[in-house]
């Protein structure tokens, strides 16, 4: 019978019905391989699948793994686990796109060996049994002669050896018992297994893995406006000033310095201080109103400096272990060169004017959105990708992408894949402050990291639920959260109301809950907390619209506190990834307790954090923690060192009491000291 | 850049980058559409997906659904739900294979209407806004002229009407306000939406649905050996005797009568009573040792009767609302005609003999397994499928398949799909007593129902966990459990030790937990409970190896109890499906409480069952149940009728006390009486 719609002939026989193995539930995958899972260089990918066939025949299988663009294919044996699960560990050693596929087949030889051993146990082996085995080994010998090995570990004399065994097994002058012993020799079995009969093997498709550089999964970001980095009051800061700021940032312990757009800023409809509609000559405008007569997305604002200044900044940062991240915001001011050179990349209205951004009835006449339904979408996509390429050529490998959810999703999938094909070291942070499915969608199609809802999660239940979703579901395969307590757009009410303890709590949570986090400074460490107006999340006198001067030497500054947090993050592998996060019980709903662990070279690093989310009042709580609770041997009493204060404490019970004073130590970060360390 | 391995050119542009909609997480599906979801005739399939795009543009979409082999495609609008979820209900009216696919596109017209309404609210609509809308409606008019409607509800004058609206919108003699009012007319909007611009639509692939007859999801099975149905002691029963047994089975309330294999039985290595290795001339042998000189899988055992007798049995059963199920066991006795006619379908050993079944060191020389790696697998598959076709032609539409997990999985997928393509009414019950992944694998690839682990789940926690897995996970999309308290192979220890109460409890659990269930009788209703030996699950003097006589009039019989259970199942839609199952708290770990609900014609049928799993001792328990607990309005006090005893009771609280006496009423099945019924 032929199905007219699908073209599938339901009654038709398959090409070879003898392929009896079923491979199901391959993991890790995202949407059955539609998108890539994410890993970093040096990871071991734990591949799993359900593999089974009919009957009692033994199964064998392998995982093949290859790096896109490379000829080599690694092969790892699948090992059988309980309940028809099979497993193999596959290392990924370099940044880039990998793919893995599974192959499995019925292993009649292994079945025969196992059956023969059972027969020998009860003295029931027979001449026919040995004849069956001889035929199986003879076919392995044929494959050995033909070069049909599974892997590379073959010996030149394998075929000869197998042929001689076949003769022995068929030699009726030898006793059946003697021949069975020959057949069950382990060394022989190893040789035969190098040449399996894979005539009826079953193979899956290829499942993608994107392997990123380590900073994709562990990074500490510091955002600052270069134009506010001048030493003298009133002067427009420069990239050269920003270089002078690097030591300060390095002392704080950050490893990414992220600059808002550094391009020429439009004049038309330029916004004044506090987002007012009228700007005067001296107002610098918003860096996100990109493009002027001096150039667009590949130009540098003349007041900030030159290409050479940027190169110097990138180099000076690298010397300090810091990467420079640029902000890519695909939108144009009316003065952007593209508006005249490529009006076809924008929407033209019936009156001939170009459509500005709108959220009716609000109008944003200083911004022209790009039209992703342009008939010239091909040249547009190539130009947009070219913006990244321009800055990658200048040594930038980290990009923060502004509002990616207002640009075409298929564009991002193509753009990121293409860029990473040429330069797998590039990392993209999505400023995807949008609905959950879109936020996750952007991560699936390629963004390395994403902003999150952390900024608005301030109570224990909210943080616990959110972190559980991020670290204990399939989300962990494709979404890397980057937690920001503030951004130039978001001064949360919690920071507005809670002063210094509030700032300490939020940055400590971000730094210990997730391996990627960032702050917008110096506003953060200087406790900038005044909103534009009551009820607003906008900063008063926001740097988005004006140059600001910051007194980094202020006694208010919590720079030292942040530096300690970053030091702890660097010293403790446990804090450098998110998968091991687990929450621990407390008897106070305002106190959140959680641990992270990491094991390397046989030692397990355990960091246990307790946070008082009430920034006004001291809270005491009993918290449930013991080495056994994180899967270690139980060794009561055990030593813990609080890392922010460098104080040791001995805990004896599963439940221990902590006292969290918001003005002194609202968040406590404990390291479990193993006996040999203590 | 070209990826040499995958052939995918990662840097290449897509065909049309302007298709901006993303459709994700389509459901219901099994393994992303690799296998079909299962439904029955008359179901409404609730299709869901996550659908989103960049930016703020509105989206529109439809689900298309078509029956394989039919030309018609139904189209249902997708409706937007919270959190980027979209939904449509799709009815499936006939048995057969269906497929559905989703299509979605950016709806610029709908976006424009919505924006215009917002502008009008604040008096900010402009001539340009109306010009943009006029162009959108003009393009809809062009599609109307070209016959490009989304669905069938068009009017002949649609194009003319749209064209006149375009003129009105462009008529500068009319005020902007007046023209905006014209544009926002609801009747106009309905017309425009019949002709959406789907230039950049995104479509998914087709996802399969198998629609089965109602008895696939609600059926009560009674297994009996026809050879034990003779009225006179010592005589071999016949199909004619079985016809005389039908009234008894109908009185019990069963609607499927399942016969173990009815084929000629092999002589070679025939097993004697209690599976002894030596049989004498008078021993009838095991019906599963199929095939003799009289024929194989398409022949009827001469002592049972003829093709005509079977036809009479099938017809007589149908008259009583009962379907006859045959047992298909693809294995052969050494005397099966295939052994000589098609030795190539078996494994031939090096000594020329045919390989018998083995589980070393155990040998089953009375059985030749079929070789699914035969070079002649094509002719084998066609012959095996032909066995089903033979019996389907004789009116049999229900098959119980013996040990399907020892036959090739790809064979089953092809065989079942092919048979159902020609006869969608056929139902297959898998005797898949095997490991979980294989049991589920057989269900995915096509079996309509499956035996389960119920037979060994006897405590409350085990039953609760198992039912939760079966009814509250994706398993429910492809796996229909069929619960059997006993089979000819399994006399569980619980039945051996617990006498009449044990038999009452187990059959009542099976009948109320799942919509498909069955018993092996008359052994069950006559409380047959003696094992072959201590510790065995085999029956003593099992019917598998000898003819038995049963005294159906025994005072011991619980036939009346079973008949009441089946009557309750027929009267209550709540018990006729499994998805609504929910467990309710009790204060006694030996007492299990659960409810099922079904809504039809605005009335909700609620059945609440309480079971004492301790067959020796009376248990009292408080059980948590109220109309609110099953999603109904709360109306305390409420009336419940216990259906086995036909006693009414009024419950006032959420927690009510029950007393469950194993010798009287160990399981109580309550019906919630709605006020108008009470």
Interface residues (C-beta under 8 A of the other chain):
Chain A: X1 X3 X4 X5 X6 X10 X11 X13 X14 X17 X18 X19 X20 X22 X24 X31 X32 X50 X52 X53 X54 X55 X56 X66 X68 X69 X71 X83 X84 X97 X99 X106 X115 X118 X119 X121 X122 X124 X127 X128 X131 X132 X135 X200 X206 X349 X350 X351 X353 X358 X359 X360 X361 X369 X372 X373 X374 X377 X378 X381 X405 X406 X407 X408 X409 X410 X411 X414 X417 X418 X421 X422 X435 X436 X437 X438 X441
Chain B: X1 X3 X4 X5 X6 X10 X11 X13 X14 X17 X18 X19 X20 X22 X24 X25 X31 X32 X50 X52 X53 X54 X55 X56 X66 X68 X69 X71 X83 X84 X97 X99 X106 X115 X118 X119 X121 X122 X124 X127 X128 X131 X132 X135 X200 X206 X349 X350 X351 X353 X358 X359 X360 X361 X369 X372 X373 X374 X377 X378 X381 X405 X406 X407 X408 X409 X410 X411 X414 X417 X418 X421 X422 X435 X436 X437 X438 X441
